[in-house]
Amino acid sequence: MTTNLSEDPAIYVSRIKRFSNSAVSQSPGEKVNNTPHLEQPKKEYEKGSEKSKYQRNKTPNMAISRLVSWFPHVKAPVIINAPMLGSAGAAMATEVHKAGGFGFIAAGFDFSESSAQMTDLDKALTQARTLLSLPAADGNSSGSGSGAGGLPLGVGFITSHETAGHFTANVLPILVRHGVAAAWLFAPHPETKPHGEIIAALRGKGTKVFVQVGNVAAAREAAADGADVIVAQGVDAGGHQFSRGCGVVALVPEVKAMLAAEFPDRDVAVVAAGGIVEGSGVAAALALGAEGVVLGTRFVATDEAMSAQLHKEVIVRTKDGGVSTWKSEFHDRLVDNKLWKEGYDGRAIVGDIHREYHALGGQTATVEESRERLRTGWSEEEGKKMIGKWAGAGLGLIDEIKPAGVVVTEVREAARKRIQELVGSI
């Protein structure tokens, strides 16, 4: 049975117009304090007399100002940089923050007591404080990131490592000492399922928690665990993601419908991620009901990204992301990366090693044979050019490496302009 999830076009007209009254009219230096709520309409999906599992018990309010309320420095529409390991550091996060976006620093996955990644995180947070002219961390900061001494940035973690259970003991103290505003969790270990304990500990310190998901079932689990923000990541995204999922056009509305039906008393925000690199994509995500938008690949191609210059240049010169990128487990299997468990894969730019594998149908050439070819068929330098170039399907719209703050401002203003155009055409 196919469930009809369509809405009356008037609903989208109302949603766009209400958003335009708040975000579009905001001047570049003005804070949004009283943004009107956007109502998520009550829907009834019926087959005969049988009502849909997602029928509303009441009409919830989708507050576009929710992220602005939690993080007062951000401007609508809210632009967030993804916490991409090896790319998103203190320089990127602080420049995103200064431009009115929400900046994230990638921390890693090793939560052991002797973790070099967590030592580096402490250094990155200290660097961020310096870049934002904040005093040194003293442990008395507000967990919200907006209080005295708080750090108004977020930190991203991969929770699939066997040390995930040590988060509270070894990672939480670092976050508390710096008073970070938010933490982002992704890919919980399938056996230990650490998110419930981690989220409870973070929220107990006043830290907002983002959880990245790729389908409705995972969003339901994240909400039950206590997430404040669900990052609904579509399959157009670059880098690691759920191996089975869908695009944001279907994912965001269904996640919101599920939350309204099953968690009507929870205050959970939804932000969209995956394949969004410019203003029209942001406007589209807002029309779907997202309260903010995450950009990943667009921020890799910025001056502040820690990614190799070659990676940035390849993104800029690569077009037609539907063909030039490939979503597969092959990328990790090729380099024998065991961090990612079953159910996850990644999207990266295609190189000669991928084309060779495809040319042989992926049958006569096994991953092991491709791994050997990578060692013997190309020089080490050539091999580096072909692997690990994570990028989303929207990379064809990226034409230039720019400062991260400029990206935030340009994308936000382009989204406002597109919304104005839509309002004027309806």
Secondary structure, DSSP 8 states (H G I E B T S, - for coil): --------HHHHHHHHHHHIIIIITS-TT---SS--EEE------EETTEE-TT--SS--EEETTHHHHHSTT--SS-EEE---TTT--HHHHHHHHHTTSB-EEEEES--STT-HHHHHHHHHHHHHHHHTT-----S---TTSSSTT-EEEEEEEE--STTGGGHHHHTHHHHHHHTEEEEEEE---TTT--HHHHHHHHHHTT-EEEEEESSHHHHHHHHHHT-SEEEEE-TT-SEEEESS---HHHHHHHHHHHHHHH-TT---EEEEESS--SHHHHHHHHHTT-SSEEESHHHHTBTT--S-HHHHHHHHH---HHHHEEEESHHHHHTT--SS-TTEEEEEE--HHHHHHHHTTTTSS-HHHHHHHHHHTS-HHHHHHHS--B--GGGGG----B-HHHHHHHHHHHHHHHHHHHHHH-
